[in-house]
Amino acid sequence: MTDSAPVHLPNSPQGFQSLSEALGALPVILGVFLGAPLIAGDQEHGTAQLVTTQSVPRRRWLAAKLIGCLSVVLVSTVVLGALFTWWWEPYREVLPVDWMQGEVFDATGPMPAALSLFLTTCGIAIGMLLRRVLPAMMVTFLFSVAAELAWSQFRDRLATPRLFTYPLNADSPAFLDQAVEHDRWIGTADGQLFGWGTCAEQTERATNACIKEHGIVNNVVEYFGYDQMAGMQWTGTGLLLGGTTVVAVFILWWATRRPL
């Protein structure tokens, strides 16, 4: 009986980092270079004013531009997101980034499309309001960076973390290896919780005395399970698509009440 051939791992930490960073930057790039100039370019060069004097209604012309632009964004980011998910999924356990970090969470499933649609639509709105391409691109870039930073702080609110209790001196359960730890305590049998460092004394004897004094018998972990990832992504997608819809409606509303 011969030994089986070693499994070749096509993913490397460096390759993963490069691809995830590129996909993470894509929503900002689309917002700056595709969204911001879409209407601002026509306004700056007078094309918008010319078009609105023709027989085509202003709202129809604007809706066609929005639909065309956002359709390109949707198709391209759905494909890229699906490919990256397919590439990442088999090797997620050996790559150095947990699934809730932006490098994975925002680059897999529906998230690239949702973020790209939102930032591109915001870029279109910013361009329409500023009416000049270069200022619109600069403001869209700053807005996009701020929006992604705010999103990173909001990500762990897309689901309710779970609690798991196990004996103080027991090994950590295997399923927690794929979970993202949110908080951790030590606790008594009746459920009283203490901070993880409560009994971090200088000697083992002092530590044991502290544990005995407080009646601490359990580890208590607050975590997000890997099985929550898809639900969190779709919840986030719904929120971002709702924001996209609001901004798109604002663009159409503004265009019918202000000269382009």
DAFENZI-V384310 format. One record per helix or strand of 2 or more residues. SS is the DSSP state (hx for helix, st for strand). FROM is the first residue (numbers start at 1). TO is the last residue. If there is no record, write none. Layout:
# DAFENZI-V384310
SS | FROM | TO
SS | FROM | TO
This chain:
# DAFENZI-V384310
hx | 13 | 45
hx | 47 | 51
hx | 58 | 89
hx | 102 | 105
hx | 111 | 130
hx | 133 | 157
st | 162 | 167
hx | 174 | 178
st | 180 | 188
st | 193 | 195
hx | 204 | 214
st | 216 | 224
hx | 226 | 257
